[in-house]
Amino acid sequence: MKNLKFTNALAMLLIGILVSSTAWAQDAKPKASPPATATGKVGNATITINYSSPSVKGRTIWGELVPYGEVWRAGANEATTVTTDRAVLVEGQQLPAGTYSFYAIPGEEEWTLIFNKTAKQWGTQYDEKQDALRVKAKPRKAASMSERLAYDVTKDGMVLRWENLEVPVKIQAAK
């Protein structure tokens, strides 16, 4: 009787391990839009951008997948966030230290970039009443094609790159 209980317990343990490892293996496959981080210094401020990075996959991004004139979550999945550990000037306008969700309204000639006070949210839950700052920036043709959405933090600010486009955003230390 003791051997039967032991055998049953061992069988249940092995089944549990098999089910767990199978479920874990399924989670290990790469995400379509994997998480990414860009960080760097602008003056004495540390800027960190957390985002999910979708791929072009042969699609036309600007004006089609991402329509012009509509709010876009500037990434995939959860809202893209921009964190600054010090107050900065974004395109000449004051942005206090903090973490913000980051949205954009793309246009062919000009973009509106939005820093929203509600940082922890799904990317499509944007509420304009929570905007901390809106600035304008000019898109330009990228030097090379970028299959994945990518952000860079440079000494002059941040740059969004995807497909054949890049959008530089000037950031300076606040005075």
Secondary structure as the mmCIF struct_conf table of DSSP 4:
data_model
#
loop_
_struct_conf.conf_type_id
_struct_conf.id
_struct_conf.beg_label_comp_id
_struct_conf.beg_label_asym_id
_struct_conf.beg_label_seq_id
_struct_conf.end_label_comp_id
_struct_conf.end_label_asym_id
_struct_conf.end_label_seq_id
HELX_RH_AL_P HELX_RH_AL_P1 LYS A 2 ASP A 27
TURN_TY1_P TURN_TY1_P1 ALA A 28 ALA A 28
BEND BEND1 LYS A 29 LYS A 29
HELX_LH_PP_P HELX_LH_PP_P1 PRO A 30 LYS A 31
BEND BEND2 ALA A 32 SER A 33
STRN STRN1 PRO A 35 VAL A 42
TURN_TY1_P TURN_TY1_P2 GLY A 43 ASN A 44
STRN STRN2 ALA A 45 SER A 52
STRN STRN3 SER A 55 SER A 55
TURN_TY1_P TURN_TY1_P3 LYS A 57 GLY A 58
TURN_TY1_P TURN_TY1_P4 ILE A 61 ILE A 61
STRN STRN4 TRP A 62 TRP A 62
TURN_TY1_P TURN_TY1_P5 GLY A 63 LEU A 65
STRN STRN5 VAL A 66 VAL A 66
TURN_TY1_P TURN_TY1_P6 TYR A 68 GLY A 69
BEND BEND3 GLU A 70 GLU A 70
STRN STRN6 TRP A 72 TRP A 72
BEND BEND4 ALA A 74 ASN A 77
STRN STRN7 GLU A 78 GLU A 78
HELX_LH_PP_P HELX_LH_PP_P2 ALA A 79 THR A 80
STRN STRN8 THR A 81 THR A 84
BEND BEND5 ASP A 85 ARG A 86
STRN STRN9 VAL A 88 VAL A 90
TURN_TY1_P TURN_TY1_P7 GLU A 91 GLY A 92
STRN STRN10 GLN A 93 LEU A 95
BEND BEND6 ALA A 97 ALA A 97
STRN STRN11 GLY A 98 ILE A 105
BEND BEND7 GLU A 108 GLU A 109
STRN STRN12 TRP A 111 ASN A 116
BEND BEND8 LYS A 117 LYS A 117
BEND BEND9 LYS A 120 GLN A 121
STRN STRN13 TRP A 122 TRP A 122
TURN_TY1_P TURN_TY1_P8 GLY A 123 THR A 124
HELX_RH_3T_P HELX_RH_3T_P1 GLU A 128 GLN A 130
STRN STRN14 ASP A 131 ALA A 137
STRN STRN15 ARG A 140 THR A 154
TURN_TY1_P TURN_TY1_P9 LYS A 155 ASP A 156
STRN STRN16 GLY A 157 ALA A 173
#
